[in-house]
Amino acid sequence: MPTPGLEITTGAAVILPNAAKLVMPGTLGSDLEFLHLLTDGVDTALRNWAEGKPSAISIGSPTAASGYLSLRSGTSYLQTGVIDVAGDVTMLVVGRDTGDKSADSARFCYVGSSNTLGIFTSSSSQTRLTTRATQDGGATGTSTASYVANPNGWACLIGAVFQTGVSSSTADDPTLYDMGAGTSGTANYNTPFVRVPTGAAFTIGHWGTNQNGPGDIALAAAWSRVLSVSERTQAYAWAKALVATKGLSI
């Protein structure tokens, strides 16, 4: 009897919510902090498939739909058991903003931690990755933003953030990827930086006090490192196969 939560053999995929463990492809199981499948109801979504990591809790009233949970930033979301300690991080989410995006009250946060790290809808036309860091040894943090155009419907978004960076390099820039659209946006601090810890848990469908709009999420994950180009490609292919079993296209 196979045990992976998602089994890929001859091009077919199947979700096994009651499996003993999840076997990730390649090196994607390394440094995995949380992976939540929101495809099969609220109770199942609370399970963290990252080995040895704590489960999530439900805040408010997330609503189960066909292959995803409907959430609202600020009131109905999942709070993971994983704390943001301001190290390297890659966040992946499969979701969509279902608000009209006209104001923060109608804009959705996909995944984040407090108001200093998050992927969210920031305007009627843009989705944003925000991270906060101190620069040149300063005592207070400053925020920087990476943008992509708002996805048209369901999307696989990946946000990659380094713990530290130097002004002479663009390779350490915080970057947001819309994997299906093949687009990305970066932001450069232009000075050496160190990311600011939030001390808060990562949340799915929420990140702080700003966005309060509705959205749907099928999958959310985070690693305590920055994934390589090939790993991002592999993670997208894996997520695409998974949500396709629920009739979702990314």
Secondary structure, DSSP 8 states (H G I E B T S, - for coil): ----SEEESSS-EEE-TT-S----STTTTTTEEEEEE-SS-HHHHT---STT----EEES--EE-SSSEEEETTTBEEEEEEE--SS-EEEEEEEEE-S--SSGGG--EEEEETTTEEEEE-SSSEEEEEEEEEETT-SSEEEEEEEEE--SSSEEEEEEE-SEE-TT-STTS-EEEETTTTEEEE---SS-EEE----SEEEES--SSS---EEEEEEEEEESS---HHHHHHHHHHHHHHHHTTT---
